[in-house]
């Protein structure tokens, strides 16, 4: 009886463990992400551009050619091994060379390679043709975010940073992934019009990054000190996902790329909205701000750009230094903290934030000097940042 009771207890524990495992699996189950990765995806994406479709078609064709070669070569080899083995009475032929065979296995592979190269050349040449673009955008890789500058076409002059959504970063820090777009959401996606040729100029501010959107069939490295380019023409309205695919540091996983493709009218409305936002942000660097105004402005800048690493409470995490109680933040010599934000430090662990405006930098520094336990009463004005930039 004791043995039976023990067996029942073990069976019960096993059942509970199995149920817990199934519950955990169900909780972590994900679905296909439209415009992004698919569950158990093996194939190249069909794509939202003709280029992506051409690449996929080329992939299929070359796969068929290689498969036929594989079957013919290995089929002949195994047929010869099985049908002409010594155990059934066959004897090896005794000959030195055959000119016909030598010519055949030189010419035939050459022809196959030329045909495959010719088929690929058309697609590769088209990939490199970035002329006559309707919209030109510079994508700059930073550790660890993207900067977008609209250089030509509708939207010219618009510029902004795109960083991972704070909610997704918090989920990652807590080890609790949720949603089909986990670590794919950003605060400011790249926005482009449908049916227009968009040229992407890539570069980097610190280390090598790589701008990749699989559904567009584009992948272009972003190199510090160099300018490279690629292009796409989205055929369908929607949201498409990519990421930096070059190992660029400890937060490489937090550099998603989100591209929103809008209709012509919606894109024009977005451009108008962004220009109004830029006009509102174009503060006079000579303006003298009150402490409470700078703190309120700095809270927004901190939430959008800083709290992903330093946390909302300013305590930092792991190698990220805390701002609450930091000697540099508390120091009355405000130039030290300004220099950190303008130039970065610790080999890029703290990135440079030169892309923020003078007012935004002054505001976020003032916010950190007067938030949490940091009650210094110190103020950094935009003019201080302007002087430090020189």
C-alpha positions as CSV (number, residue, x, y, z in Angstrom):
1,X,0.0,0.0,0.0
2,X,2.8,2.4,0.9
3,X,4.4,1.7,-2.5
4,X,1.1,2.5,-4.3
5,X,0.7,5.7,-2.3
6,X,4.2,6.8,-3.2
7,X,3.6,6.1,-6.9
8,X,0.4,8.1,-6.7
9,X,2.3,11.0,-5.1
10,X,5.0,10.9,-7.8
11,X,2.4,10.7,-10.6
12,X,0.6,13.7,-9.0
13,X,3.8,15.7,-8.8
14,X,4.7,14.8,-12.4
15,X,1.2,15.9,-13.6
16,X,1.5,19.2,-11.8
17,X,5.0,19.8,-13.3
18,X,3.7,18.9,-16.8
19,X,0.7,21.3,-16.4
20,X,3.0,24.1,-15.2
21,X,5.3,23.5,-18.2
22,X,2.3,23.6,-20.6
23,X,1.0,26.8,-18.9
24,X,4.4,28.4,-19.3
25,X,4.7,27.4,-22.9
26,X,1.2,28.7,-23.6
27,X,2.0,32.0,-21.9
28,X,5.1,32.4,-24.0
29,X,3.5,31.3,-27.3
30,X,3.8,33.9,-30.1
31,X,2.2,34.4,-33.4
32,X,3.5,35.6,-36.8
33,X,4.4,39.3,-36.7
34,X,3.0,40.9,-39.9
35,X,5.9,42.7,-41.6
36,X,8.3,40.9,-39.3
37,X,9.5,37.4,-38.4
38,X,7.2,34.3,-38.6
39,X,6.9,31.4,-36.2
40,X,9.3,28.6,-37.3
41,X,10.3,30.6,-40.3
42,X,12.8,28.9,-42.7
43,X,12.2,30.7,-46.0
44,X,13.1,34.2,-47.0
45,X,10.2,36.6,-46.6
46,X,8.0,37.1,-49.7
47,X,8.5,40.8,-49.0
48,X,6.7,44.1,-49.5
49,X,9.0,45.1,-52.4
50,X,9.7,43.8,-55.8
51,X,13.4,43.5,-54.8
52,X,12.5,41.2,-52.0
53,X,10.4,39.1,-54.3
54,X,13.2,39.0,-56.9
55,X,15.7,37.9,-54.2
56,X,13.4,35.1,-53.1
57,X,12.8,34.0,-56.7
58,X,16.5,33.9,-57.3
59,X,17.0,31.9,-54.2
60,X,14.5,29.3,-55.3
61,X,16.0,29.1,-58.8
62,X,19.6,28.6,-57.6
63,X,18.4,26.2,-55.0
64,X,16.8,24.1,-57.7
65,X,19.9,24.2,-59.9
66,X,22.1,23.2,-56.9
67,X,19.7,20.4,-55.9
68,X,19.7,19.0,-59.5
69,X,23.5,19.0,-59.5
70,X,23.5,17.3,-56.1
71,X,21.2,14.6,-57.2
72,X,23.0,13.9,-60.5
73,X,26.5,13.9,-59.0
74,X,25.7,11.9,-55.9
75,X,23.3,9.7,-57.8
76,X,25.9,8.7,-60.2
77,X,28.5,8.1,-57.5
78,X,26.3,5.9,-55.3
79,X,25.0,4.0,-58.4
80,X,28.6,3.2,-59.4
81,X,29.5,2.2,-55.8
82,X,26.5,-0.2,-55.5
83,X,26.3,-1.6,-59.1
84,X,30.1,-1.9,-59.7
85,X,31.3,-3.2,-56.4
86,X,33.9,-6.0,-56.2
87,X,31.5,-8.3,-54.3
88,X,29.3,-8.8,-57.4
89,X,32.2,-9.6,-59.6
90,X,33.1,-6.2,-61.1
91,X,36.8,-5.3,-61.7
92,X,38.1,-1.8,-61.7
93,X,39.0,-0.4,-65.1
94,X,42.7,0.3,-65.8
95,X,43.1,3.6,-67.6
96,X,45.1,6.8,-67.1
97,X,43.0,9.7,-68.5
98,X,40.3,10.7,-70.9
99,X,40.5,14.0,-72.8
100,X,36.8,14.0,-73.4
101,X,36.0,13.6,-69.7
102,X,38.5,16.3,-68.7
103,X,36.9,18.7,-71.2
104,X,33.4,17.8,-70.0
105,X,33.9,18.3,-66.3
106,X,35.7,21.6,-67.0
107,X,33.3,23.1,-69.5
108,X,30.0,22.0,-68.0
109,X,30.6,23.5,-64.5
110,X,31.9,26.6,-66.2
111,X,28.7,27.0,-68.1
112,X,26.6,26.4,-65.0
113,X,28.5,29.0,-63.0
114,X,28.2,31.5,-65.8
115,X,24.4,30.9,-66.1
116,X,24.0,31.3,-62.3
117,X,26.1,34.4,-62.3
118,X,24.1,35.9,-65.1
119,X,20.8,35.2,-63.3
120,X,22.2,36.9,-60.1
121,X,23.8,39.9,-61.8
122,X,20.5,41.5,-62.8
123,X,19.2,41.4,-59.2
124,X,22.6,42.6,-57.8
125,X,22.9,45.5,-60.2
126,X,19.3,46.5,-59.4
127,X,20.1,46.5,-55.7
128,X,22.9,49.0,-56.2
129,X,20.9,51.4,-58.4
130,X,20.1,54.2,-55.9
131,X,19.6,56.9,-58.6
132,X,16.4,58.9,-59.1
133,X,15.2,58.4,-55.5
134,X,12.0,60.2,-54.5
135,X,13.0,60.4,-50.8
136,X,16.6,60.3,-49.4
137,X,17.1,59.4,-45.7
138,X,20.3,59.1,-43.8
139,X,20.3,56.4,-41.2
140,X,23.0,56.8,-38.5
141,X,23.7,53.9,-36.2
142,X,24.5,54.8,-32.6
143,X,25.1,52.6,-29.5
144,X,22.2,51.7,-29.3
145,X,19.6,53.5,-31.4
146,X,19.1,54.9,-34.9
147,X,19.1,58.5,-36.1
148,X,17.1,59.4,-39.2
149,X,17.6,62.6,-41.2
150,X,15.4,63.3,-44.2
151,X,17.8,64.8,-46.7
152,X,15.8,65.1,-49.9
153,X,12.2,64.9,-51.1
154,X,9.0,65.4,-49.2
155,X,9.9,65.6,-45.5
156,X,13.3,67.2,-46.2
157,X,14.7,68.7,-42.9
158,X,12.9,66.3,-40.6
159,X,15.3,64.5,-38.1
160,X,14.7,62.4,-35.1
161,X,16.1,59.5,-33.0
162,X,14.5,56.1,-32.8
163,X,15.1,54.0,-29.7
164,X,13.5,50.9,-28.3
165,X,10.2,51.3,-26.5
166,X,10.7,51.7,-22.7
167,X,8.0,49.1,-21.9
168,X,9.8,46.5,-24.0
169,X,13.1,47.3,-22.4
170,X,11.5,46.9,-19.0
171,X,10.1,43.6,-20.0
172,X,13.6,42.4,-21.0
173,X,15.1,43.6,-17.8
174,X,12.5,41.7,-15.8
175,X,12.9,38.6,-18.0
176,X,9.2,38.6,-18.9
177,X,8.8,38.8,-22.7
178,X,5.2,39.5,-23.9
179,X,3.7,40.1,-27.3
180,X,4.4,39.1,-30.9
181,X,6.5,42.3,-31.3
182,X,8.7,41.8,-28.3
183,X,11.9,44.0,-28.6
184,X,10.6,45.2,-31.9
185,X,8.7,48.3,-30.9
186,X,10.3,51.8,-31.0
187,X,9.3,55.3,-29.9
188,X,9.8,56.9,-33.3
189,X,9.5,54.6,-36.4
190,X,10.9,55.5,-39.8
191,X,8.0,56.7,-41.9
192,X,8.0,56.6,-45.7
193,X,5.4,56.9,-48.5
194,X,4.1,53.8,-50.4
195,X,5.1,53.4,-54.0
196,X,8.1,55.8,-53.8
197,X,11.7,55.0,-54.3
198,X,13.4,55.6,-50.9
199,X,17.2,55.8,-50.8
200,X,18.8,55.0,-47.4
201,X,22.3,56.4,-46.8
202,X,23.9,54.6,-43.9
203,X,26.7,55.6,-41.6
204,X,27.6,55.2,-37.9
205,X,28.8,57.4,-35.1
206,X,30.8,54.9,-33.1
207,X,31.1,51.2,-34.2
208,X,29.9,49.2,-37.2
209,X,26.1,48.7,-37.3
210,X,23.9,47.2,-40.1
211,X,20.6,48.5,-41.4
212,X,18.4,45.5,-42.3
213,X,14.7,45.1,-43.1
214,X,14.1,41.6,-44.5
215,X,10.7,42.3,-46.0
216,X,12.3,45.1,-48.1
217,X,15.2,42.9,-49.2
218,X,17.7,45.4,-47.9
219,X,20.8,45.0,-45.7
220,X,23.5,47.6,-45.6
221,X,26.3,48.0,-43.1
222,X,26.7,51.4,-41.4
223,X,30.4,52.2,-41.0
224,X,31.9,55.0,-38.9
225,X,33.5,57.5,-41.2
226,X,32.0,56.0,-44.4
227,X,28.8,56.5,-46.3
228,X,27.0,53.5,-48.0
229,X,23.6,53.4,-49.5
230,X,20.7,51.1,-50.5
231,X,17.1,51.6,-51.6
232,X,13.6,50.2,-51.5
233,X,10.2,50.9,-52.9
234,X,7.4,49.5,-50.7
235,X,4.4,48.2,-52.6
236,X,2.1,47.8,-49.6
237,X,1.0,50.1,-46.8
238,X,1.9,48.6,-43.4
239,X,4.5,48.3,-40.6
240,X,7.7,46.4,-41.3
241,X,10.4,45.3,-38.9
242,X,14.1,44.9,-39.0
243,X,17.1,45.3,-36.7
244,X,20.8,46.0,-36.5
245,X,22.4,42.6,-37.6
246,X,26.0,43.6,-36.8
247,X,27.2,42.7,-33.3
248,X,27.7,46.2,-32.0
249,X,28.0,45.9,-28.3
250,X,26.2,44.7,-25.1
251,X,22.9,46.2,-26.1
252,X,22.9,45.0,-29.7
253,X,19.6,43.3,-29.1
254,X,18.0,46.7,-28.4
255,X,18.4,48.3,-31.8
256,X,15.2,47.4,-33.7
257,X,14.2,49.1,-36.9
258,X,10.5,49.9,-37.5
259,X,9.4,51.3,-40.9
260,X,5.8,52.6,-41.3
261,X,4.7,52.7,-44.9
262,X,1.9,55.2,-45.4
263,X,-0.3,56.3,-48.3
264,X,0.6,59.5,-50.0
265,X,-2.0,61.6,-48.1
266,X,-1.2,60.1,-44.7
267,X,2.5,60.6,-45.4
268,X,1.9,64.3,-46.2
269,X,0.0,64.7,-43.0
270,X,2.8,63.0,-41.0
271,X,5.3,65.4,-42.6
272,X,3.2,68.4,-41.6
273,X,2.9,67.1,-38.0
274,X,6.6,66.5,-37.7
275,X,7.4,70.0,-38.9
276,X,5.1,71.4,-36.3
277,X,6.8,69.4,-33.6
278,X,10.3,70.5,-34.8
279,X,9.1,74.1,-34.8
280,X,8.0,73.7,-31.2
281,X,11.3,72.1,-30.2
282,X,13.3,74.8,-32.0
283,X,13.9,76.8,-28.8
284,X,16.0,79.9,-28.7
285,X,19.4,78.7,-27.1
286,X,19.8,82.2,-25.6
287,X,16.6,81.9,-23.6
288,X,17.0,81.9,-19.8
289,X,14.8,79.2,-18.3
290,X,13.4,78.9,-14.7
291,X,14.4,75.9,-12.7
292,X,10.9,74.3,-12.7
293,X,10.5,74.8,-16.4
294,X,13.8,73.0,-17.1
295,X,13.0,70.2,-14.7
296,X,9.6,69.6,-16.4
297,X,11.2,69.6,-19.8
298,X,14.0,67.4,-18.7
299,X,11.7,64.8,-17.2
300,X,10.3,64.2,-20.7
301,X,13.8,64.0,-22.3
302,X,15.0,61.6,-19.6
303,X,11.9,59.3,-20.1
304,X,12.4,59.2,-23.9
305,X,16.2,58.7,-24.0
306,X,17.8,57.9,-20.6
307,X,15.6,55.8,-18.4
308,X,16.0,52.6,-20.5
309,X,19.5,52.3,-19.1
310,X,19.6,54.4,-16.0
311,X,16.1,53.3,-14.9
312,X,13.2,55.7,-13.9
313,X,14.6,55.9,-10.3
314,X,18.1,56.8,-11.5
315,X,19.7,53.8,-9.8
316,X,21.3,52.3,-12.9
317,X,21.7,48.6,-13.4
318,X,24.8,46.3,-13.7
319,X,27.5,48.3,-15.5
320,X,25.2,51.3,-15.9
321,X,26.2,53.9,-13.3
322,X,23.5,55.4,-11.1
323,X,22.6,59.1,-11.5
324,X,21.0,59.3,-8.1
325,X,23.9,60.4,-5.8
326,X,26.4,60.5,-8.7
327,X,29.5,62.6,-8.0
328,X,29.5,64.1,-11.5
329,X,25.8,65.0,-11.2
330,X,26.2,66.6,-7.8
331,X,29.4,68.4,-8.7
332,X,28.9,72.2,-8.9
333,X,31.1,72.3,-12.0
334,X,28.3,71.7,-14.5
335,X,30.8,71.5,-17.4
336,X,31.8,68.0,-16.3
337,X,28.3,66.6,-16.8
338,X,27.8,68.5,-20.0
339,X,31.0,67.0,-21.4
340,X,29.8,63.5,-20.6
341,X,26.6,64.0,-22.5
342,X,28.2,65.6,-25.5
343,X,31.1,63.2,-25.8
344,X,30.1,60.0,-24.0
345,X,32.5,58.0,-21.9
346,X,33.7,54.5,-21.0
347,X,34.3,53.5,-24.6
348,X,30.7,54.1,-25.6
349,X,29.1,52.5,-22.7
350,X,27.7,55.9,-22.1
351,X,26.9,57.2,-25.7
352,X,27.3,60.7,-26.8
353,X,24.0,62.7,-27.1
354,X,25.1,65.5,-29.4
355,X,22.0,64.9,-31.5
356,X,19.8,66.4,-28.8
357,X,19.2,70.1,-28.9
358,X,21.0,72.5,-26.6
359,X,17.7,73.1,-24.7
360,X,17.0,69.3,-24.3
361,X,20.5,68.7,-23.0
362,X,20.3,71.6,-20.5
363,X,16.9,70.4,-19.4
364,X,17.8,66.8,-18.8
365,X,21.0,67.7,-16.9
366,X,19.1,70.1,-14.8
367,X,16.5,67.4,-14.2
368,X,19.1,64.9,-13.0
369,X,20.7,67.5,-10.7
370,X,17.3,68.2,-9.0
371,X,15.5,64.8,-9.0
372,X,15.5,61.8,-6.6
373,X,17.9,62.6,-3.8
374,X,19.8,65.1,-5.9
375,X,18.5,68.4,-4.6
376,X,21.3,70.6,-5.7
377,X,19.3,73.6,-6.9
378,X,21.7,73.9,-9.8
379,X,20.6,75.1,-13.2
380,X,22.2,74.4,-16.6
381,X,21.0,76.8,-19.3
382,X,21.0,76.1,-23.1
383,X,23.8,78.8,-23.4
384,X,26.0,76.6,-21.2
385,X,25.7,73.7,-23.7
386,X,26.2,76.0,-26.7
387,X,29.5,77.2,-25.2
388,X,30.6,73.6,-24.4
389,X,29.9,72.5,-28.0
390,X,32.5,75.0,-29.4
